[in-house]
């Protein structure tokens, strides 16, 4: 929720929002960098610890990363321990 709130607040208070490097991923989803008043939203999420970098490829091990106590994994059954 913190990431969602931060992005919402950043975009609501911005005078100028731009999409940079717009393209499609391997599943044909639209991907882009979002820049609000000169602030790269993705970079800000990374700086605040609200996102993890992803460079493509398999995401093995991401479920076992140490996460802050407020981080919740939702509907990722492979992350749950039996």
Secondary structure, DSSP 8 states (H G I E B T S, - for coil): -HHHHHHHHHHHT-S-EEEEEEEE-TT--EEEEEEETTEEHHHHHHHTTS-----SS--TTGGGS---TT----S-GGGS--
